[in-house]
Every structure is written in structure tokens, then in C-alpha cells.
Amino acid sequence: MQPRFVLVPGVPSDTESFRLGIRYYARTVSEGFDIYDNQEKARLKRGFPTRDLGAAMCEKMNAEAINPDASFPVLRCE
């Protein structure tokens, strides 16, 4: 089981693409860290630059939740 709000890596954005042989490759840059709401199943795009800042906000949001002891199952994709 996991808490309602968890920290996830930000969605990478393409900065440039280049061709090597017959394939195209894209260089990506990480956009920091976001918070994922396990109850609403939605990504809250806050764009924290460091993991420490995001983790502190996650702990604060979990403490302020209506039921801070609620846990949600870990969904597995196969």
C-alpha cells in the first residue's frame, strides 16, 4: 500500500532530434518532479526542481489529507 500523494519524475521534454543512420533520436531534458494523486489518478504538475522539495510537499499534502492514514494499492502493469 502507498500513500495518497507520491513523488514521480517529471515528464521529459524534447530539446532536439538528430539522425543516426536511418533512425531518429530525440534528446530529452527532465522537467524535475511532479506529485501523483493516487485517489484522483491524476498527475499534479508542480515542477519541483529537486527531489527534496517535492518530497517535503508530498509529506505536507499527505498530512493535510482528509484521511492521512488511508493507503492505496500499488497498481501493476505487465
Backbone as numpy.savetxt, mean C-alpha at the origin, in Angstrom:
# Nx Ny Nz CAx CAy CAz Cx Cy Cz
-4.94 -13.42 10.96 -5.78 -12.25 10.96 -4.89 -11.00 10.96
-5.39 -9.96 10.37 -4.62 -8.73 10.28 -5.51 -7.55 10.66
-4.92 -6.42 11.04 -5.71 -5.26 11.45 -6.45 -4.63 10.26
-7.33 -3.68 10.57 -8.12 -3.04 9.51 -7.24 -2.27 8.53
-6.34 -1.45 9.02 -5.48 -0.65 8.14 -4.08 -1.25 8.13
-3.54 -1.47 6.94 -2.19 -1.99 6.79 -1.42 -1.13 5.78
-0.12 -1.13 5.91 0.74 -0.35 5.03 1.13 -1.20 3.82
1.00 -0.63 2.63 1.36 -1.33 1.40 2.25 -0.42 0.56
3.12 -1.00 -0.27 3.95 -0.16 -1.15 3.07 0.60 -2.14
3.50 1.81 -2.47 2.76 2.62 -3.43 2.81 2.03 -4.82
1.88 2.44 -5.65 1.83 1.96 -7.03 2.96 2.63 -7.81
3.82 1.85 -8.45 4.92 2.46 -9.20 4.42 3.19 -10.43
5.13 4.25 -10.79 4.76 4.99 -11.99 5.89 4.89 -13.01
5.51 4.86 -14.29 6.50 4.77 -15.37 7.20 6.11 -15.54
8.51 6.06 -15.64 9.26 7.29 -15.88 9.73 7.38 -17.32
10.14 6.26 -17.87 10.57 6.23 -19.27 10.55 4.78 -19.74
10.56 4.58 -21.01 10.62 3.23 -21.55 11.74 3.17 -22.58
12.29 1.99 -22.75 13.36 1.81 -23.72 13.22 0.44 -24.37
13.82 0.31 -25.51 13.74 -0.93 -26.26 15.07 -1.64 -26.22
15.01 -2.94 -25.97 16.20 -3.78 -25.96 15.87 -4.99 -26.81
16.41 -5.02 -28.00 16.06 -6.09 -28.93 14.65 -5.87 -29.46
13.78 -6.86 -29.25 12.40 -6.73 -29.72 11.44 -6.40 -28.57
11.96 -6.29 -27.37 11.11 -6.03 -26.21 11.24 -4.59 -25.74
10.16 -4.10 -25.14 10.16 -2.78 -24.52 10.16 -2.95 -23.01
10.93 -2.15 -22.32 11.01 -2.17 -20.87 10.66 -0.79 -20.34
10.05 -0.75 -19.19 9.71 0.54 -18.58 10.44 0.67 -17.25
11.03 1.83 -17.03 11.64 2.11 -15.74 10.56 2.71 -14.85
10.46 2.19 -13.66 9.42 2.67 -12.74 10.05 3.26 -11.49
9.31 4.16 -10.88 9.72 4.79 -9.63 8.62 4.55 -8.62
9.00 4.09 -7.43 8.01 3.85 -6.39 7.47 5.18 -5.88
6.19 5.20 -5.60 5.52 6.41 -5.12 5.43 6.43 -3.60
6.29 5.71 -2.90 6.26 5.69 -1.44 5.37 4.58 -0.92
4.56 4.89 0.09 3.70 3.89 0.73 2.29 4.43 0.87
1.31 3.52 0.76 -0.10 3.85 0.92 -0.67 2.99 2.04
-1.89 3.32 2.45 -2.59 2.54 3.47 -3.74 1.81 2.80
-3.90 0.52 3.13 -5.00 -0.28 2.58 -6.00 -0.55 3.69
-7.27 -0.29 3.41 -8.37 -0.52 4.36 -8.96 -1.89 4.08
-8.76 -2.83 5.00 -9.25 -4.20 4.82 -10.76 -4.31 4.93
-11.41 -3.38 5.59 -12.86 -3.43 5.73 -13.54 -2.93 4.45
-13.09 -1.81 3.93 -13.68 -1.23 2.73 -13.07 -1.79 1.45
-11.99 -2.55 1.58 -11.27 -3.11 0.43 -10.85 -2.01 -0.55
-10.20 -0.98 0.00 -9.79 0.15 -0.82 -8.42 0.65 -0.40
-7.66 1.15 -1.36 -6.35 1.73 -1.11 -6.53 3.22 -0.85
-6.01 3.70 0.28 -6.05 5.12 0.61 -4.73 5.72 0.16
-4.75 6.46 -0.91 -3.52 6.98 -1.51 -3.07 8.22 -0.75
-2.22 7.99 0.24 -1.69 9.08 1.03 -0.28 9.46 0.58
0.45 8.51 0.00 1.78 8.77 -0.52 2.81 9.13 0.54
2.94 8.27 1.57 3.95 8.51 2.60 5.33 8.25 2.02
6.28 9.17 2.19 7.60 8.99 1.59 8.43 7.90 2.27
8.20 7.63 3.56 8.97 6.59 4.26 8.03 5.61 4.93
8.55 4.41 5.18 7.76 3.38 5.83 7.42 3.78 7.27
8.34 4.46 7.95 8.11 4.85 9.34 6.91 5.79 9.49
6.81 6.78 8.60 5.68 7.71 8.64 4.37 6.98 8.37
4.37 6.09 7.40 3.17 5.32 7.07 2.77 4.39 8.19
3.74 3.73 8.83 3.44 2.81 9.93 2.87 3.56 11.13
3.38 4.75 11.40 2.85 5.55 12.51 1.40 5.94 12.25
1.09 6.34 11.02 -0.28 6.71 10.68 -1.20 5.49 10.72
-0.69 4.33 10.30 -1.47 3.08 10.36 -1.85 2.76 11.80
-0.88 2.84 12.70 -1.15 2.55 14.11 -2.18 3.53 14.67
-2.07 4.79 14.30 -3.00 5.80 14.77 -4.42 5.52 14.25
-4.52 5.19 12.96 -5.83 4.91 12.37 -6.45 3.65 12.96
-5.64 2.62 13.23 -6.16 1.40 13.84 -6.63 1.67 15.27
-5.93 2.55 16.00 -6.33 2.88 17.37 -7.62 3.69 17.40
-7.84 4.52 16.37 -9.04 5.36 16.33 -10.23 4.68 15.67
-10.06 3.46 15.17 -11.17 2.75 14.51 -12.27 2.47 15.53
-13.49 2.28 15.04 -14.64 2.03 15.92 -14.40 0.80 16.77
-13.91 -0.27 16.19 -13.59 -1.50 16.91 -12.13 -1.82 16.65
-11.20 -1.27 17.45 -9.77 -1.46 17.16 -9.29 -2.90 17.30
-10.05 -3.77 17.96 -9.63 -5.15 18.14 -10.11 -6.06 17.00
-10.88 -5.51 16.07 -11.38 -6.32 14.96 -10.22 -6.71 14.04
-10.23 -7.96 13.62 -9.21 -8.46 12.71 -9.90 -9.02 11.46
-9.18 -9.02 10.37 -9.72 -9.46 9.10 -8.84 -10.57 8.55
-9.44 -11.57 7.89 -8.63 -12.66 7.37 -7.73 -12.20 6.23
-6.61 -12.87 6.12 -5.67 -12.57 5.03 -6.20 -13.27 3.79
-6.45 -12.50 2.72 -6.93 -13.09 1.48 -5.75 -13.60 0.67
-5.88 -14.78 0.14 -4.79 -15.37 -0.62 -5.21 -15.51 -2.08
-4.30 -15.17 -2.96 -4.53 -15.31 -4.40 -3.59 -16.39 -4.90
-4.12 -17.31 -5.64 -3.28 -18.39 -6.17 -3.34 -18.42 -7.66
